[in-house]
Amino acid sequence: MNFRKPLIANEKIISCHGLSFDCIYGTHTGGGFVAITDWGVVAELTVYNDIHYNTGKISEALERSNSPDWLPSGKKALNALARDLALIIGELISNITARPKPTGQEE
């Protein structure tokens, strides 16, 4: 029998680069994710704190979004924002995965 890991998601207001936004983040069977609902951004992440991979995924998602005028312009500025978000979200996801599992949800 194949049991899937349960979805674990949290929501938090994050401030970064002078911006404040609602962020839903967590883990699922295939890894981690982040959704920045204010910006229409969704990115697949690793659950391991792989900053390079997560920065790339967040940067790609920001570029695909209908980025509002107040988002940083230019590749370098957008990548700096993506990297800082990857650091913040990576830490938050690490905190989720380190929590004891509720009874009945052991692997």
N, C-alpha and C positions, 0 to 999 in steps of 0.2 A: 504494500500500500504506500502511495506517495503522499506524504503530508507536506503542505506548504507552510512556510513561516507566516505568521500573521502580519498584516499591515500595521505598522506603528507610525502614527503621524502626530505632529504637534503644530501649534500655530504661535507665532511670536511677532511682535513689532520690532523691526531691526532698524537701527540708525547706522548709516555708513556713508562717508564722503558727503556729509551735509544733507543726506536724503533720509527719509524715514518711510518705511513701507511694511505692509503686511506680508508675512512669509509663512508658507506651510511647507514643512520639511519632514522627512522621516525615512523609513526603510520599508522594503517589500521584498518579495522572493528574489528578485534579480539584483538588488543592491539598494541604493539610496535615491532620493529625489528631492527637488526643491521646486516650489511654485511661488512665484512672486505675483500674487493676484492683481495688485495695482497696475502692473506692467504687462500682464498677459504673457509672462515668461514661465516656462516649465523646462527643467533640465534633469536628465538622468545623471546620477552621481555614483561614485563608489562609496561603500560604507566605510572603507578604510580611508584614512586621511591622506589621500593622494591629491595633493594640492595642484600639481600640474594638470592631471586629467580633469579634475573638477573645475579648475579655472577655465580650461578650454571649453568644457560643456556649458558652463554658465555664460561665457563670452559668446559662444555660438548662439545660444538662446536669446541673449540680449540683442545680437545683430539681427536675428530673425523677427524679433518683436517689432511692433509699430512703436518704436522708441519715442517717447515724448521729447519735446524740445529741451526739457530740463535734465535729461540724461547726458552724461559726458559725451562730447563729440570727439571723434578721432579714435583710431584703433588703440593707441597707447593708453589714453585715459579710460576707455572702456575696459581694456584688459586689467588695468589697475583696480577698477571697481570690481571686476569679476574675481580677481585674485583675493581681494579683501573679503568678498562675499564667500568665496570658497573656504577661506580660513574660519570665518564665523560659523558657517553652516557645517563644516567638517567637525568642529568642536561640539556643536549642538547634537549632531548625529552620533558622535562618539559617546556623548552622555546618554543618549537613548539606548544604544547597544550595550552599555555597561550596567544598565538597570537590571535588577533581578526580574525574572520572568514571572508573570502571575501564575498561580496554581492552575494546572491543566494545560499550560502552553509550553511545556518543556519540549526541547527538540528531540 
